[in-house]
Amino acid sequence: MNYRHSPLSVQGTPPLRGAPRPGDRLPDAAVSLGGAPRRLHELLAGPGVHLLLQRDAAPPPPQVVTGSQVSVLRLANSPGRGLVGVRPDGHVGFQCGADDPAGLTDWLALIGVASHPVRV
């Protein structure tokens, strides 16, 4: 089951190759945040939206990750500059293969986490 055609499933620019597509359920995997490996689904068990950054990804704009609704996790064992936004239901809502702050903020506004798109 996937939600690839949902308006809440947004592909950023450029696409992140080899990752689940927007609308797909995020599979569980062993990941490292810089320490011992952990299970991805365990890290995502808390409420809210989770932004998974690849090791060399630019951090999201600070005004985007305010409050407790958005958590940011940098995956030390995932090389690249991409980002995956995971919805509270465990499905990928947004992904991009490089820095796409406009696409990310538009998606966060679309799902109600940001009050309006923040242009940087």
N, C-alpha and C positions, 0 to 999 in steps of 0.2 A: 504494500500500500504506500502511495506517495501523494504528495500535493504539489507536483511540479507545475500545474496550471493554476494554482491559487494566486490571487493578487498579492498574498503575503510572502510568496517565493520569488526572490529578486536576484538576478545574476548581475554582479558588479563587473567592472572592467579593469583589467582583462580577466577572463575566466580562470579559475584555479584548477589546473589540470590534475587528474588523479585523485580528486576529492569528491565526496558526495555532492550531488547537484542540489540546488535549492528545491525544497519540497521533499527530498529524500530523508528518511530516518537516519540520524547519525549513528553509525555503528560503534560499538564499544571497542576500545583498544587500550593497550598499555601505553601510557605517556609519561614523560618526565617534565617536571616544572623546574628542573635543576637539581633535584634530589633523587631519592629512590623512586622507581617507577610506580605509578598509581593507575587505577582503572579510570578511564575517561568518564564513564557514566556515574561513577562515585563522585567525581568532581562536579558534575552537572546536576546532582540531585537537589541542590538548593533551588529556591524559587527565583524567577526572573529570567532575563536574557543573558546568554553567555557569549562572549566574543573570544574565539580561539585564534590566537596569533601564532603564525609560524615564527621560527627562531629569529629571523632577521626582519620581520614586519615592522613598519612604522607604528608607533602607538596611536590609538584613535585620539582625535582632538579632545582635550580635557573637558570641554563643555558638554561633550556627548556622554561621558561616563559619570555623570553626577548621580548621587543618591545610591540607593541599594538595589535598584531595578536592573542594573547592568554590571556584570562582573567580567573582568578581563583576565584571561589566562594565557601566558606565553609558553608554548610547547617547545621546550629545549631540544627535544629529539625529532623535531619536524623542520628540516631545512627549507628555506624559502622566505618569501616576503608576503605571503597570502594571509587571508583572514576568513574565518567562517563564523557567521552569526547563527547561534542556535536558539530557536524559540523555546518557550517554557514546556512545550509538548515533546521536545526532543528531536524535532525536525529542523533541518537546515533551512533558515529563512533567507540568508544572504551569504554570498561568498564572492571573493575576488582574489586574483593572483598577485596583486600589487596594491599599493596605496590608492584607495578610492574613497576619500573622505566624504565627497558629495553623495555618492551612492549609499554609503553606510548611514549617513545622517538622514537621508531621505527614507531609507528603510526603517530606521528607528522611529521616525515620525509616523510612518505608515502604521506601525504596529502599536503606537501609542506610548512609547517609552520617552520620546522627545516631544515637546509641545509643538514644535514646528521644525522644518529642516534648518540646520545650522550651516551656513556657507562659510568655508574657510579659504 
